[in-house]
Amino acid sequence: LEIEKPLYSLCKNMHMCSCRPWLCFWILHSLELLEQPIPAAVASEVCQFLAHCQSPTGGFAGGPGQHAHLAPTYAAVNALCIIGTEEAYNVIDREKLLDFLWSVKQPDGSFVMHVGGEVDVRSAYCAASVASLTNILTPKLFEDTTNWILSCQNWEGGLSGVPGLEAHGGYTFCGTAALVILGKEHMLDLKALLRWVVSRQMRFEGGFQGRCNKLVDGCYSFWQAGLLPLLHRALFKEGESELSRQRWMFEQQALQEYILLCCQNPTGGLLDKPGKSRDFYHTCYCLSGLSIAQHFGNMDLHHELILGKDDNRLAPTHPVYNICPERVAQALQHFHRLPSGDSNTFLSFFL
């Protein structure tokens, strides 16, 4: 497995691309799910590259010299946490990161993606994720954010990008995961959300669609299936006594069949659906969804359902951050030794 090839080719072929930290994250996370070690020299070069993507005003940009943006900030922080070395952690300027988060916070509790940019629920998730992982989360920073996210849950049960629009898998995951980080997921209409998301798994294909009346897409293997561990935890906290202690509330085997039989390119990589091209995005999120479908619970209560041979087994992924749980625990331990915000990280259920 030539792991250096795609990482190095990005710099040559995508110099002006605004998603380069995302490409680092997608590749590194795919490798950790496949339990492939990242050579120290490669990890160090990724750290150096992401340091060049860090804006002087805080946060990370899509490439060196570009404006800071919440999406590549999320991707860069996740990539650095996957690497998990002192060099990686030290890349993150926490003080300036907090300044950047304040610069994109809006009076109604929402966040814009970048200064002067658009508002949607992805930005609230990206902000909450990086703030909690790096221990700069404060109640003041996320004041009114809960209410704004709750206003995105519509009559369907899922969440939309902004209030009043159609429920969508990616936005629903982002809004729900942000509320989990903030400890407010119980304020959602959990039963309506559960009905909506389980209805997105298609009976024939086994995969998930992102919206009602849309085709199945491999990437929703994570964005939709990743919601089920979050809902399982939330309903467990609400006292639901009928919850399984061995399986999530979706057809895990059917999703594995769709990913393994329909989403693999014969020469490597994964894809949206048969007939589509492979790419790093779908490789990452198909593998992430496959991991969710294979693993139930946490380190204390863990059950596996592996379709096919043992070689199909992936490492578990954390359903809130979508990096491996031990990397989440390691990052939290590191950053909680530093001066803190007021984050009271919750995630023992998932670790």
Order of alpha helices (4+ residues) and beta strands (2+ residues): alpha-alpha-alpha-alpha-alpha-alpha-alpha-alpha-alpha-alpha-alpha-alpha-alpha-alpha-beta-beta-alpha
